[in-house]
């Protein structure tokens, strides 16, 4: 059961990957429509990607904690 819980915690990486992919595609579309706003779009994109990646890292940390501390 511990391995199952750790595996479920690591699945947050899937959501983060999908979120970053969608955000990148929308940002590239926005830059294509308004090239003069590319600086602002890049700032918002990087902030969103950092937050999405943080959720994946939290899931990984939880999985490691489950494996090592619930034995």
N, CA, C and O atoms as a GROMACS GRO file, in nm:
protein
  284
    1UNK      N    1   0.082  -0.121   0.000
    1UNK     CA    2   0.000   0.000   0.000
    1UNK      C    3   0.086   0.126   0.000
    1UNK      O    4   0.045   0.229  -0.054
    2UNK      N    5   0.204   0.118   0.060
    2UNK     CA    6   0.292   0.234   0.062
    2UNK      C    7   0.338   0.267  -0.080
    2UNK      O    8   0.341   0.384  -0.118
    3UNK      N    9   0.373   0.166  -0.156
    3UNK     CA   10   0.417   0.189  -0.293
    3UNK      C   11   0.304   0.248  -0.378
    3UNK      O   12   0.328   0.331  -0.465
    4UNK      N   13   0.182   0.203  -0.353
    4UNK     CA   14   0.068   0.256  -0.427
    4UNK      C   15   0.047   0.405  -0.395
    4UNK      O   16   0.022   0.485  -0.484
    5UNK      N   17   0.058   0.440  -0.267
    5UNK     CA   18   0.044   0.580  -0.228
    5UNK      C   19   0.153   0.666  -0.288
    5UNK      O   20   0.127   0.778  -0.331
    6UNK      N   21   0.276   0.616  -0.290
    6UNK     CA   22   0.387   0.690  -0.348
    6UNK      C   23   0.367   0.707  -0.499
    6UNK      O   24   0.395   0.812  -0.555
    7UNK      N   25   0.319   0.603  -0.562
    7UNK     CA   26   0.292   0.612  -0.706
    7UNK      C   27   0.185   0.714  -0.739
    7UNK      O   28   0.197   0.787  -0.837
    8UNK      N   29   0.082   0.719  -0.657
    8UNK     CA   30  -0.023   0.818  -0.679
    8UNK      C   31   0.029   0.960  -0.656
    8UNK      O   32  -0.012   1.053  -0.725
    9UNK      N   33   0.118   0.977  -0.560
    9UNK     CA   34   0.174   1.110  -0.533
    9UNK      C   35   0.260   1.158  -0.650
    9UNK      O   36   0.261   1.277  -0.680
   10UNK      N   37   0.330   1.067  -0.714
   10UNK     CA   38   0.416   1.105  -0.826
   10UNK      C   39   0.334   1.141  -0.951
   10UNK      O   40   0.384   1.209  -1.040
   11UNK      N   41   0.210   1.096  -0.957
   11UNK     CA   42   0.126   1.125  -1.073
   11UNK      C   43   0.096   1.275  -1.089
   11UNK      O   44   0.042   1.315  -1.192
   12UNK      N   45   0.130   1.356  -0.990
   12UNK     CA   46   0.112   1.501  -1.007
   12UNK      C   47   0.197   1.554  -1.121
   12UNK      O   48   0.167   1.659  -1.177
   13UNK      N   49   0.303   1.482  -1.155
   13UNK     CA   50   0.388   1.523  -1.266
   13UNK      C   51   0.315   1.522  -1.399
   13UNK      O   52   0.348   1.599  -1.489
   14UNK      N   53   0.217   1.436  -1.414
   14UNK     CA   54   0.138   1.431  -1.537
   14UNK      C   55   0.058   1.559  -1.553
   14UNK      O   56   0.056   1.619  -1.661
   15UNK      N   57  -0.008   1.600  -1.446
   15UNK     CA   58  -0.084   1.724  -1.452
   15UNK      C   59   0.003   1.845  -1.478
   15UNK      O   60  -0.035   1.935  -1.552
   16UNK      N   61   0.120   1.846  -1.416
   16UNK     CA   62   0.213   1.958  -1.438
   16UNK      C   63   0.260   1.961  -1.584
   16UNK      O   64   0.269   2.068  -1.644
   17UNK      N   65   0.290   1.846  -1.638
   17UNK     CA   66   0.335   1.841  -1.778
   17UNK      C   67   0.228   1.886  -1.875
   17UNK      O   68   0.257   1.960  -1.970
   18UNK      N   69   0.106   1.844  -1.853
   18UNK     CA   70  -0.005   1.887  -1.939
   18UNK      C   71  -0.027   2.036  -1.925
   18UNK      O   72  -0.048   2.106  -2.024
   19UNK      N   73  -0.023   2.086  -1.801
   19UNK     CA   74  -0.044   2.229  -1.778
   19UNK      C   75   0.062   2.315  -1.844
   19UNK      O   76   0.031   2.418  -1.904
   20UNK      N   77   0.187   2.274  -1.833
   20UNK     CA   78   0.295   2.350  -1.895
   20UNK      C   79   0.283   2.345  -2.046
   20UNK      O   80   0.309   2.446  -2.113
   21UNK      N   81   0.245   2.232  -2.101
   21UNK     CA   82   0.228   2.222  -2.246
   21UNK      C   83   0.117   2.311  -2.299
   21UNK      O   84   0.134   2.378  -2.401
   22UNK      N   85   0.005   2.311  -2.230
   22UNK     CA   86  -0.107   2.397  -2.271
   22UNK      C   87  -0.069   2.544  -2.259
   22UNK      O   88  -0.099   2.624  -2.348
   23UNK      N   89  -0.003   2.581  -2.149
   23UNK     CA   90   0.036   2.720  -2.128
   23UNK      C   91   0.135   2.766  -2.235
   23UNK      O   92   0.126   2.879  -2.284
   24UNK      N   93   0.229   2.680  -2.271
   24UNK     CA   94   0.327   2.715  -2.374
   24UNK      C   95   0.260   2.733  -2.510
   24UNK      O   96   0.294   2.825  -2.584
   25UNK      N   97   0.166   2.646  -2.542
   25UNK     CA   98   0.099   2.660  -2.671
   25UNK      C   99   0.016   2.787  -2.678
   25UNK      O  100   0.015   2.855  -2.780
   26UNK      N  101  -0.053   2.820  -2.568
   26UNK     CA  102  -0.133   2.942  -2.567
   26UNK      C  103  -0.044   3.066  -2.571
   26UNK      O  104  -0.080   3.166  -2.633
   27UNK      N  105   0.071   3.061  -2.504
   27UNK     CA  106   0.162   3.175  -2.506
   27UNK      C  107   0.220   3.197  -2.645
   27UNK      O  108   0.234   3.311  -2.689
   28UNK      N  109   0.253   3.089  -2.715
   28UNK     CA  110   0.306   3.105  -2.850
   28UNK      C  111   0.199   3.158  -2.946
   28UNK      O  112   0.229   3.234  -3.038
   29UNK      N  113   0.074   3.118  -2.925
   29UNK     CA  114  -0.036   3.173  -3.005
   29UNK      C  115  -0.053   3.323  -2.976
   29UNK      O  116  -0.076   3.402  -3.067
   30UNK      N  117  -0.043   3.359  -2.848
   30UNK     CA  118  -0.059   3.499  -2.811
   30UNK      C  119   0.053   3.585  -2.869
   30UNK      O  120   0.029   3.697  -2.914
   31UNK      N  121   0.175   3.534  -2.868
   31UNK     CA  122   0.288   3.608  -2.925
   31UNK      C  123   0.272   3.620  -3.076
   31UNK      O  124   0.309   3.723  -3.134
   32UNK      N  125   0.218   3.517  -3.139
   32UNK     CA  126   0.197   3.524  -3.285
   32UNK      C  127   0.093   3.631  -3.320
   32UNK      O  128   0.102   3.695  -3.424
   33UNK      N  129  -0.005   3.648  -3.232
   33UNK     CA  130  -0.110   3.748  -3.258
   33UNK      C  131  -0.064   3.889  -3.222
   33UNK      O  132  -0.099   3.985  -3.291
   34UNK      N  133   0.014   3.903  -3.113
   34UNK     CA  134   0.060   4.034  -3.069
   34UNK      C  135   0.209   4.028  -3.036
   34UNK      O  136   0.245   4.012  -2.919
   35UNK      N  137   0.294   4.039  -3.135
   35UNK     CA  138   0.439   4.028  -3.110
   35UNK      C  139   0.492   4.137  -3.017
   35UNK      O  140   0.592   4.116  -2.948
   36UNK      N  141   0.428   4.254  -3.015
   36UNK     CA  142   0.478   4.362  -2.929
   36UNK      C  143   0.457   4.334  -2.781
   36UNK      O  144   0.520   4.399  -2.697
   37UNK      N  145   0.372   4.241  -2.746
   37UNK     CA  146   0.346   4.206  -2.606
   37UNK      C  147   0.423   4.082  -2.562
   37UNK      O  148   0.390   4.022  -2.460
   38UNK      N  149   0.523   4.043  -2.638
   38UNK     CA  150   0.593   3.917  -2.608
   38UNK      C  151   0.665   3.921  -2.473
   38UNK      O  152   0.675   3.818  -2.406
   39UNK      N  153   0.716   4.036  -2.433
   39UNK     CA  154   0.783   4.044  -2.304
   39UNK      C  155   0.690   4.015  -2.188
   39UNK      O  156   0.725   3.939  -2.097
   40UNK      N  157   0.572   4.077  -2.190
   40UNK     CA  158   0.475   4.053  -2.083
   40UNK      C  159   0.424   3.909  -2.085
   40UNK      O  160   0.404   3.848  -1.980
   41UNK      N  161   0.403   3.856  -2.204
   41UNK     CA  162   0.354   3.718  -2.216
   41UNK      C  163   0.459   3.620  -2.163
   41UNK      O  164   0.424   3.523  -2.095
   42UNK      N  165   0.585   3.645  -2.193
   42UNK     CA  166   0.691   3.556  -2.145
   42UNK      C  167   0.701   3.558  -1.992
   42UNK      O  168   0.724   3.454  -1.930
   43UNK      N  169   0.684   3.676  -1.932
   43UNK     CA  170   0.690   3.685  -1.786
   43UNK      C  171   0.579   3.601  -1.722
   43UNK      O  172   0.603   3.526  -1.628
   44UNK      N  173   0.458   3.616  -1.774
   44UNK     CA  174   0.345   3.541  -1.718
   44UNK      C  175   0.363   3.391  -1.744
   44UNK      O  176   0.330   3.309  -1.658
   45UNK      N  177   0.414   3.356  -1.861
   45UNK     CA  178   0.436   3.214  -1.893
   45UNK      C  179   0.537   3.152  -1.798
   45UNK      O  180   0.515   3.042  -1.748
   46UNK      N  181   0.647   3.220  -1.773
   46UNK     CA  182   0.749   3.165  -1.684
   46UNK      C  183   0.698   3.151  -1.541
   46UNK      O  184   0.731   3.054  -1.473
   47UNK      N  185   0.620   3.246  -1.496
   47UNK     CA  186   0.562   3.235  -1.362
   47UNK      C  187   0.467   3.116  -1.354
   47UNK      O  188   0.472   3.039  -1.258
   48UNK      N  189   0.382   3.100  -1.453
   48UNK     CA  190   0.288   2.987  -1.455
   48UNK      C  191   0.360   2.854  -1.463
   48UNK      O  192   0.321   2.758  -1.396
   49UNK      N  193   0.464   2.846  -1.545
   49UNK     CA  194   0.539   2.721  -1.556
   49UNK      C  195   0.611   2.688  -1.426
   49UNK      O  196   0.620   2.571  -1.388
   50UNK      N  197   0.662   2.790  -1.358
   50UNK     CA  198   0.729   2.765  -1.230
   50UNK      C  199   0.630   2.713  -1.127
   50UNK      O  200   0.663   2.621  -1.051
   51UNK      N  201   0.511   2.769  -1.123
   51UNK     CA  202   0.410   2.721  -1.027
   51UNK      C  203   0.364   2.580  -1.061
   51UNK      O  204   0.342   2.499  -0.971
   52UNK      N  205   0.348   2.552  -1.189
   52UNK     CA  206   0.306   2.416  -1.229
   52UNK      C  207   0.415   2.314  -1.197
   52UNK      O  208   0.386   2.203  -1.154
   53UNK      N  209   0.539   2.353  -1.220
   53UNK     CA  210   0.649   2.262  -1.191
   53UNK      C  211   0.664   2.240  -1.040
   53UNK      O  212   0.703   2.133  -0.996
   54UNK      N  213   0.632   2.341  -0.963
   54UNK     CA  214   0.639   2.327  -0.818
   54UNK      C  215   0.542   2.221  -0.768
   54UNK      O  216   0.574   2.148  -0.674
   55UNK      N  217   0.426   2.213  -0.829
   55UNK     CA  218   0.331   2.109  -0.786
   55UNK      C  219   0.386   1.970  -0.813
   55UNK      O  220   0.364   1.878  -0.734
   56UNK      N  221   0.457   1.954  -0.924
   56UNK     CA  222   0.518   1.824  -0.954
   56UNK      C  223   0.628   1.792  -0.853
   56UNK      O  224   0.642   1.677  -0.811
   57UNK      N  225   0.705   1.892  -0.815
   57UNK     CA  226   0.812   1.870  -0.717
   57UNK      C  227   0.751   1.836  -0.581
   57UNK      O  228   0.803   1.749  -0.511
   58UNK      N  229   0.642   1.902  -0.543
   58UNK     CA  230   0.575   1.870  -0.417
   58UNK      C  231   0.526   1.725  -0.418
   58UNK      O  232   0.539   1.655  -0.318
   59UNK      N  233   0.471   1.681  -0.528
   59UNK     CA  234   0.427   1.543  -0.539
   59UNK      C  235   0.541   1.445  -0.525
   59UNK      O  236   0.527   1.340  -0.461
   60UNK      N  237   0.655   1.478  -0.584
   60UNK     CA  238   0.773   1.392  -0.573
   60UNK      C  239   0.822   1.387  -0.428
   60UNK      O  240   0.856   1.280  -0.378
   61UNK      N  241   0.826   1.502  -0.363
   61UNK     CA  242   0.871   1.507  -0.224
   61UNK      C  243   0.777   1.425  -0.134
   61UNK      O  244   0.822   1.353  -0.046
   62UNK      N  245   0.647   1.437  -0.157
   62UNK     CA  246   0.552   1.359  -0.079
   62UNK      C  247   0.573   1.210  -0.102
   62UNK      O  248   0.566   1.130  -0.008
   63UNK      N  249   0.600   1.171  -0.226
   63UNK     CA  250   0.624   1.030  -0.256
   63UNK      C  251   0.748   0.979  -0.184
   63UNK      O  252   0.748   0.869  -0.130
   64UNK      N  253   0.854   1.058  -0.184
   64UNK     CA  254   0.977   1.018  -0.115
   64UNK      C  255   0.952   1.008   0.035
   64UNK      O  256   0.999   0.914   0.100
   65UNK      N  257   0.878   1.104   0.090
   65UNK     CA  258   0.848   1.099   0.234
   65UNK      C  259   0.763   0.978   0.269
   65UNK      O  260   0.783   0.916   0.373
   66UNK      N  261   0.668   0.943   0.181
   66UNK     CA  262   0.586   0.824   0.205
   66UNK      C  263   0.672   0.699   0.207
   66UNK      O  264   0.654   0.612   0.292
   67UNK      N  265   0.764   0.689   0.113
   67UNK     CA  266   0.848   0.569   0.103
   67UNK      C  267   0.939   0.555   0.224
   67UNK      O  268   0.951   0.446   0.280
   68UNK      N  269   1.004   0.663   0.265
   68UNK     CA  270   1.106   0.653   0.369
   68UNK      C  271   1.052   0.661   0.512
   68UNK      O  272   1.115   0.609   0.604
   69UNK      N  273   0.938   0.725   0.533
   69UNK     CA  274   0.893   0.745   0.669
   69UNK      C  275   0.770   0.662   0.708
   69UNK      O  276   0.730   0.664   0.825
   70UNK      N  277   0.711   0.590   0.616
   70UNK     CA  278   0.597   0.507   0.651
   70UNK      C  279   0.627   0.358   0.645
   70UNK      O  280   0.536   0.277   0.630
   71UNK      N  281   0.752   0.323   0.657
   71UNK     CA  282   0.788   0.181   0.656
   71UNK      C  283   0.764   0.118   0.788
   71UNK      O  284   0.788  -0.001   0.806
   0.00000   0.00000   0.00000
